[in-house]
Amino acid sequence: MPCPEIVVAGCGNLLFADDGFGPAVAQELRKFALPDNVKVVDAGICAAPFVFTLLDPERTKKLILVDIVDFDAVSGAIARQHPRCPSRGHRRSTPRIEDGIDVTIIGCQPKRLPGPEMEIGLSEEVRKAVPGAVRIVLDIIGALDD
């Protein structure tokens, strides 16, 4: 399937502390038997150019971006946002998406923001938030077993 109906993109860089949140969530999601119409990708730091190649406005219905988001909350807190209705915080770079594709951002408040030096590994708070983000994504795509 060249262009799935639902794309889940884990955005971030594993080499810079909590910025690896999105890829960690994508890795966990791959452990589940997901519907055939869902594509989960580790979009890395080049999310927009890479993810856009997976979207087809005629077929793609949902795009779920998973990333760190600074929204002035406790480290590890998760927020579900839509680009047109952002909370007080902001995403580093919300791409422009074709109308007709439902875009949701699953953001986690980082404890350690990426810096100029590499720091591999998520903080404990953000690591503990990964299962919650996975559950939110599974709920959105309709694959959550109750």
Buried (B, 14 or more C-beta within 10 A) or exposed (E): EEBBBBBBBBBBBBBBBBBBBBBBBBBBBEEBEBEEBBBBBBBBBEBBEBBBEBBBEEEBEBBBBBBBBBBEBEBBBBBBBEBEEBBEBEBBEBBEBEEEBEBBBBBBBBBBEBEEEEBEBBBEBBBEBBEBBBEBBBEBBEBEEE
